[in-house]
C-alpha cells in the first residue's frame, strides 16, 4: 500500500486546512485536526485521519454545523456546561479545558458536561489530557443507537465508551478506553468495506440473528462485551452523557454517517485532583503499575499509546496515500 509520511505539524496543518475548506470555523478546524492527529500518532488509525474524512463528510452534509459556536455556562462552581449547538464535540471541551483543570485543582473535582454535539470519535484523549495535567479523568459519551441492550436484539445504545486516565510519575498516563460493545463500530464498517467476515459474538443481523457477515452487522446491531454486564455499562454511560446533559438519548440521535441532522449527542467528563488527597499519588501509582507489569505480567493500558506517540513526534506518521489525497484535495 502506498503511504505518505508527515510530521505531526504537517498532518495538523493538512487537516486544519481541509476542515476550513469544508466550512468549519477556525476553532472547530483546530479542534478536529488536533483530535485526529493525536489518535493517528497514538497508533489508532481507525479513529485517526481515516476517521477525519467522516468529519469532512459531516461538515458537507450539515451533520456538523461548522459555524456553530459552543455556549459555555457555569450552573455551579465546579460544573461546566457546554451546548455545542449542533457543532463538533471537541471545541467546547478544548475551550473549557484550562478552566476545568484549575477548577478541579481548587475544589478537588470538577465536571464538564456537553449536549447537542456530533460524535467525538476517540474518547480516550478527553481523559488522557487531564492525566497529563496531573489529574485523574473519567469520560463517557453516547451516539446513535448501534448496540443491543441486555436481553434485546434491536439497537438502543451507541457503543457508549468509557475512558479513565490517571497520571503516572515519569511515564505516560494509565489510560483505559473501551467501548461497551464487543468491538468498535468503525471496525465492523471497515470489515464490511473490505469484504471480510467478523468474529462470532460481535453483532446481530437485522432480524436479530448472530452473524459474522460485516455487511449484515452494519444494518443490524452490535453486541455488548460480557453480555448483560457490558450492556449495563452502556446504560450507565447513557445516563451520564445524555441523561445529565440533556442530550439526545441514543434512540433519538440521528445517524453520524448519513442525513443532514446532528446526532445531538452528550459528553460527560469528570476531573479529580489526586494531589489534594495524596501528594505522592502519581509516584505510588507508577510503582504499583511497575509491580503489576513486572512481577505479575499484567498489561498496563496506555503505555503503548504513549510510546507510539513519542515515536511519532520524532519520526512522523505514515498514512495511506489515498487518505492523504482525499483530505488534501477534498
PyMOL commands that set and color helices and strands:
alter all, ss='L'
color gray80, all
select helices_A, chain A and resi 8-21+26-41+45-47+49-61+90-107+124-132+185-194+214-218+228-243+250-252+274-276+281-296+303-315+321-329
alter helices_A, ss='H'
color red, helices_A
select strands_A, chain A and resi 3-6+71-76+79-87+109-117+136-141+147-148+155-157+162-166+174-178+203-204+210-211+221-222+265-272+317-320
alter strands_A, ss='S'
color yellow, strands_A
deselect
rebuild
show_as cartoon
